[in-house]
Amino acid sequence: MVRLKLFLVAFLITNSVFSQEVFIDATASSGIDHLYEVYQGLFGGGVAVFDFDNDGFEDIFLTGGNSQDKLYKNTGNGKFLDVTSNSGIARKDNVITTGVSTADVNKDGFIDILVTTFASDQIKGIITIEDGNPKGVNQNILYINNGDGTFTEKTEIYKLTKKNFSTSASFGDINADGFPDLFIANYFKDFKGNLGNLNHYLINDDYEPEFDELYLNIEGKYFKNISSLLVDYEQGFGFGGVFTDVDNDNDLDLYVINDFGETNQPNQLFINQYPKLEFSNKSEEMKVFFGMKAMGVGLGDYNNDGFQDYHVTNIFAGPFMVNRGNNQPFLNLSANIGTGLNSIPGLNGQPKIVVGWASIFLDYDNDTDLDLFNANGSINPPVELIPNTLFKNKGRVFELDLQSGVMDYGIGRGAVSFDYDNDGDLDLFLVNQRPVYDMTYKGGVVKSKLYKNNSIDNNNWLKVKLKGKLATTRGLGARVTLFLPELQMIREVDGGSSHASQNSSIIHFGLGQNQKIDSLRVTWPGGKTQSIKNLNANVLIQIEEALTEQTSLFQKLINYFNNY
């Protein structure tokens, strides 16, 4: 009883620090009407933001689960238009979709879509066998952008025909050849059960985990399976992987997260050996070998020391992995910096166990410090009302903002940050699942949510949009470093993170009261850099990759020997 009182007092103190809702629910006014349809809610769904028609406004793709996936066009006036029916993504089979990530696969200047799937014809547990494979497991779906507002499915042409119970996907250029490569996280091996019967005990006792997949993009023509190059890899119940430069050596490493890692395979870190095409497993020596129910991962340099840090969601508090650089092991500071909460206040102030999914670092108040958003949601069914959380960075220590406006009740899964209204501050979109049993709260109905940033802080900002030439079209995995008189900040272009989702590829910096930027440096995958000096605040700048013919030929020569 004493502990409960202390818990509630601590939250009341934190609550008094913040007096205004930073985010407001803009879902209804935006025109977005979405709910991830599910028969059994351990899995899905995902959201990706990208500018599919190159009009300068980022659009939204949403997986539907049992129902139709959705493509919403950003009309530029704070509203979105459902263009699904004429876009070519209308689902033709009874396929259950989960996650989504995007990349310009063929480098034609238009962004393509990769959707992961985990089942078909499984709603009632009816299993049929085709070509020796259970029909209930489906291949993932690759949509190629035609450049006219429509997409064409070309999964088989790109040789992504393997049928697996897949949860999420991420893109990143691992060999710096300019074509986005692909990681797919898989969960069950040879799943032949009934989705509606799954629970903790069945998963651990009756099923084996599946191998994940790593694919090399061969000149934008097809994908080649190179999973064997993940040295000392062990299969787990995969929920995701993120391409990121862990060790600041200008190539993309891979951090893989696994569900039920406490009884099966824990999370794994693979360090890129570029220019050699190979990854080394450094999970144990870097102390990121967490055995947990890992469901999402966020990345960002929370203390502005030049090294990327990582937060992994979990049932109960997840690890906050602080990168010390110089190949030193990570430190898990979750219990030290305020994010290590195993429970949070629910309805009527009653504490609820944290069940975390998406994790996103973002500077929502533009004060130069990265804050942390976590999407929470119970297993479905049963359903408990668990609010989302927004942690404000107060100078290397986080405080939970109870008045953030995002502590809404639903069944949260995937989430992303992006500036949908182009006003200079970051907004949020959250995917909610439909409750298996009908549920309402506070007179409302569970829906996926668009949260508009309504901050009154008069802080400045800068947005950076990359245009790759030799690199990928949006510079996936590229690092942008911003220099102020007494501060240095880094960001990476996201190829897929959070939970089964992908954040904006437009880099965002909060600048506080700074009105001028000393300089900005872009480091493209492979190590090539370019810089710009003396920038003004409160603008979006586009940086086109500088190149010479000599650089191009040299890079092509390196890639040739690495790949063949």
N, C-alpha and C positions, 0 to 999 in steps of 0.2 A: 504494500500500500504506500509506503514511504517512497519507493522508487517511482511509482506512478505519479505521485504528487510532484516530485522533482522533475519528472519528464514534462508534465503539463506546465509547470512554472517556467521551465526553460523555454518552451515554445511561446508562452505568453510574452516573455521578455523579448524574444526575437521578433514576435509579431508587432510589438510596439515600436520597433525601429522603423518599420515601413508603413506608410500611411496611405498610399495610393496604389491601385491596381495598375501594374505596368502593362499588362496585356488585356485586351478586350476580345470577346468572342465575336468574330466577324463572319462566321460561317454562313448565316442566313443571308446577309446582305451580299456576300460574294457570289452566290449562285451555286455553290458546291453542295451536293447532296450525296453523301457516301457513307456506307457502313460495310465493314468487311464481313461478308456472310460466311458462317462457319457452322459445321456440324459438331465439331469437337475442338475446343479452343486452345490447345497447346501451341498451335502454329498460326503465323500470319497475323496481319498483312503488312505490306510495304508501300512506300511512297518515294518517288524520285521527282526532283525539280530540274528542268532543263528547258532551253528555248528551242522547241522542235521546228519552228518556222522562221527563226532568225529575225524576229521583229523587235528584239530588244527587251522583251518581257518574258520572264521565266514561267513556263507552263508546268502542269502537274500531271503525273501518271500515277494511278492508284490501282493496286491489285485488288481483285474482288473476291478471292476465295472460291466459293461455290457459285458466285454470281459473276456478271460481266465486269472485266477490268474497265477502268475509266480513264479517258484522256480529256483534261480540261485546258482550254486555251485561255491564257491571260489576255484580256482585252485592253488592259492598260488603264482602266478607270476604276480599279479596285474590285473588278468583277471577273468571273470566269465563265466560259461557255463550254458546255459539254459537246465535244466534237467526235465522240466515240463512234457513232454510227457510220460516219463517212470517212473514217481514218484508216480503215483496214485492220484494226486490232480486234474486231468483233470475234468472240470466241466461237469456234466451230464444234468443239467437242465438250464432253462433260469433264473438263480439266479443272483441277483445283490449284489455283495460283497462290504464290506466297510472297516472294520478294521481287525487287526490281532494281536494276542499275542501268546506266546509260553511258554510251561512248560513241564516237564517230569511228565505227569499226573499219570502214573502207576508205576513210579520209577523203570523202567527197564534199566535206563542209557541212554536212547535216548529221544530226545526232540520232543514233539508233538505240533500240531498247532491247534489253535482255530480261526476260521474266522467268523466274524459277517456279517449278511446279512440284507437287509431291504426290499427287494421286489423280486418278480418274476412275469413274465407275465404282467408287468406293463408299458412296454415301450409305448404302445399306449393307456394306460388307460383302457384296457379290463379286467374286473373283473369277476371272476367266484367264486362260493362258494363251498367249500368242507368241509364236517363235521362241518358245521356251521361257518367256518372260511374263510375269504377272501383268495383266492388262491394267491393273490398278495403279502401277507406277508409270509415269509419263515422262517423255523427254521435255527439256526446257524449251522456251520459245524465243527465237531471235527475230525481231522486226527490223528490217532495213528501211530507213527513211528515204522516200522517193524524191524529196525536195519540193513537192507540190502540196504538202499538207497531209499526205497519205503514207502508209507503211505497207510493206509486203513481207510476209513471213518467209525467211530463208534459212531456217534452222538446219535442214539437211544439207543444203549447199555449203554451209559453213562447217559441216561435219561435227555438229553438236548433237549427235543422235543417241548418246548414251542415256538410258532411262534410269533415273534414280529418284529417291525421295529427297529432293533438294529444298533447302530453306532460304539461301541467299546467294548473291553474287557480287563480286567487286572487280573493277577494271583498274589496270595500272601498267605502265610501260616498263617491264622488268629488264629489258635489254637495250633500252634507249634507241630503238630503231624507228620510233615515231608511230608505231601501230599499237593500239591498246590491247594488252594481254588480259587474261581472264582467270579468276579463281571462283570456283563454285563449291559451296559448303553443302555436304550431304549428311543425312541423319541416319535413316534405317537402311540396313542391307536386306534386300529381297523382302520388302514389306508385303505381306499377304493377309493382313488382319483387317479389323474393322476400326476405322478412325474413332467411332463413338465409344469404343471400349477401352481406349488408351488411358493409362494412369501411371503413376510413379512406379508401382510394383511390376506391372506388365512390361514396361519399357526395359527395366533392369533385368528382369528374369526371363523374358520370352524373346527378346530381340537383340541382334548384334548391330553395332554401329557400322556405317559405310565409309569407304575411302572418299576423301574430298578429291577435287579435280583441279589441276593447273593446266591452262592452255596457252600456247604461244600463238600469237596472231601472225600468220604468214602473208605478209605484204597485202593485207586487207582482203585476201581471197578466201581463206579458210583458217580454222583453228586446229592446231596440232597438240595432242595430249602429251604433256611433258611432266606429268605428276611424279614420275620416277626421279626427277631432279630435286625433289624435296627430300634430302638425305635424312635418314633415320626418322622418317615420318611414321606416326602411328594413328590409325583411324579412331575417331571418336564420334559422338553424337553432335555433328557439326551444326553450329548456329550462325557462323559467319567468319569472315577473314577480312583484314584491312591491309591494303598496301600503304606503306609509310616508311620514311627514312629514319629508322630507329637510331642509327649510329653516326648520322651526319657525314656520310661518305658519298653522298650524291647519287645513290641508287635506291631503289624501292625494295624494302624488306617486307615480310609478310607475318602478321600476327593472327593466329587462328584461335577462335574461341569455341569451346565445347560444352554442351549441356551434360549434366550428370557426371562431371569430371571427378567428383569425389569418390565414385565407385567404378568409373571407367577411365578413359583417357583425358587427362587435364589439358588446359590450354597449351599452345605451342608457339614458339617464336622461331622463324626461319630467317637467317641473315643472308642477304644477297651477296654472292661472290663475284659480282660483275668486275671485269669484263668476262670472266668465266661464267657460263650459263649453268648455275648451280646454286642451291640454297643449303646452308648448314643449320642444323637444329641446335640452337643455343638456349633452349627453354630453361633448363635447370641452372646453368651457370649464370644466367642473367636474372634468375629468381622471378620468372613470370609463369612458372609451372603450376598455376593455380588449379586445384581440383574443386570445382564449384558448379553450380547451375548457371553457367555463363550464357547470357541471352543477347547482349548487345555491347558495343564498344564505341566510346567516343575518344577523340584525340585532340590535343591542343597543348600549347606551352603555357600552363596556368601561371607560372612564376616568371615568365619572360627572361629565362636564362639561356635561350637558344637551343633547347632540347625538347623534343616532343614528349609529353606525358600522356597517360592513357587511363581511362576509367572504364571498368567492366561491370555491367549490371548483373544482378543475382537475385535469388530469393534470400532475403536479409541484405545487409550491406555488402556491396561489391568492392574489390580492391581499387584503390587510387594509386596507380603505379607512377612514381616520380622518377624521371630519367636523370641520372647524374652524369651521363656522358663518359667519354674515355673508356668505354667497354666495362664500366663498373656495373655491378648488379643493381637492378631497380630497387627502390624502397616503396613498400606499401604503407602510405601515410593516411589511409582512410580514417583510422581512429584518431588521428592527430589534428586533422584540418577541418573537421566538421561535417564530412560527407558520410561518415560511418554510422548512419542511423539504421537500426534494425526495425524500427517502427516509427510511424508518423501519425499525426492526429487525423482521424477520419470524421465522419458525421458526428455531431454532438461532442466533439473533442475526444472521442474514444480512440485509443491507439490502435493502428492497424499494421500488420506485418508488411514490410516492403516486398513487393514482387516487381522487380525492375526489368524493363525491356530495352527501349531506346535510350541512348546516352549521347548528348550533344554538348560540346563546348562552344560557347558563343558570348560575345561581348554585347549583351543586350542593352546596356546603358551607355555604351561608347566611352567608358572611362579608362580604357587601355588594359583592363584586367579581364581575362576570360572567365565567364560564369559557367554554370553547369545545369543543364536541364535533363531530367530523367522522366521517361514515360513509364507509368506503373499500371498494372492491371492484373487482376486475379486470374487463376485458372478458371476456365469457362466450360461447363459448370464444375464445381459450385462457384457462385459469384459473391464476392465481397466488394464493397465500395471503397476502393483505394485511390486516393488523389495522386496526381502527378506532383513532381517537386521541381522547384527552381531554387538553386543555391547561388547566392550572390557572393562574388569574390570580394572580400573585405581587406585584401592585401595579404595573400597567401593563406588566409583562413576563410572558410565559407560559412555563411549563415543562411538558414532556410527562410525564404520569403513567403510567409503565409498569406500575404496580400498581393501576390504576383498576378493573380487572375488566371493562372494555369492550373491551380490546384482543384481541377474539375474532376468529376467522378464519371468513370467509364471503364472500359476494358482496353487500356492502351497497349499498343504494340509498336509499330514503326513510327518514326517522327523525323522531321527535317527542319532546318532553319534556312531562311532565304528572305530577301527583301522584295516581297511580291508587289508592293506599291511604289518601289523606287524612291523612298523618302529618306534613305540613309540609315535606317535602323533595322535590325533583324527581326523578322516575324517567325512564327512557328506553325507547322502543320502536324497534327497528330492523327494517326489511324486508330480508330476504335472498332472493336469487334461487336457484332450483334450478340447479345446474351442468348445462350441456348434457351434459358427461361426468360420470358419477358420481364423487363426491369425498368422502372422509372425512378427518378430521384429529383427531389425539389420541384416536382411538377414537370420535369423535362424528360426527354427521351434520349438515350445514348446515340450519339452520332460522331463521326469523325469531325475534327475541329480545326478551323483556321483561326489562329490567335494573332491579332494585329498588335504590333508594338505601339503603345500609347505613352511612352516615356516622356516626361516633361524635362528631363535633363537637357541642358543646352550644350551638350558636348559635340565635338566635331568628329568627322569620320572620313574614311577614304575607301573606295571600292576599286578593285583591280580585276580586269577581265583579260585573260591571256588568249592569244591567238597563235597557236603553234604552226610552224612550217615543217621543219624536220621533226619536231616533237608532235605529240598528239594534238588534235585540233584545239582542245581547250586546255592543253598542258596538264593532263591528269598526273598527279603526283609531283608536279613542279612545286618548288618552295619559293615563297616571296618573303623577303626580309625588309622591314621598314626601319629606318633610322631617324630618331628624334634626338635633340640635343643631349638628353640624359637617359634615353631608353631605346632598346632594340626589341622588335617583335617579329615573330615568324608565323606564317600560315602555310598550309599545304592544300593543293587542289584535290578535293575529295573524289575518289573513284567508287565509293560505296562504303558505308559504315553505319553507325547508329544501330538499328535492328532491321535487317532486310531492306534497307533504304539507302538513299544517296542525297546528301545535302547539295546546296548550290555550289557550282563550280566557280562562282564569282567570289574572289577573296574580299573579306571585309575586315577593316581595322577601325576600332574606336580610338580616337585621338585625344580624348579629354578636352582641355582648353587650348591645345596646340592648333595653330592655324596654318603652320608651314611644316613641310616634311623635308628634312635635310636631303635624304636620298632613299631610293628604293632599288633593291637588287632581286632579280629573278634568277633562280638556279634551275635550269631545265634538267630532267632526268638524264644522267650521264655526266653532268658536271659543268656544262657550258653555262656561262653567266652573262648577264647584261644589266646595266644600271641606268637609272634616271635620277637627276638631281633637281632640287628646288621645286617641289610640288606644292600646290595649294590644297587645302582641305575641302571637304564637302563636295567632291566630284567623283564620278566614275571615270577611270582612265582605261583604255585598252592598249595593251602592250603586245605588239607583233614581234614574233621571234626574229632576231637578226641572224642572218646566215650569209655564208659565202659559198661559192661552188667548191672551194678546196675543203671546207668543213664538211660539206655534204658528201663528197667522194670518200673522205677519210672515215666518216661515220658508217657509210655503207660497207666499206671494206672490213671494219671491225665487226659489224653485225653479220657479215657473210661467214667469217671464220667462227664466230660464236655459235651460229645456228646450224651449221651443216657439217 
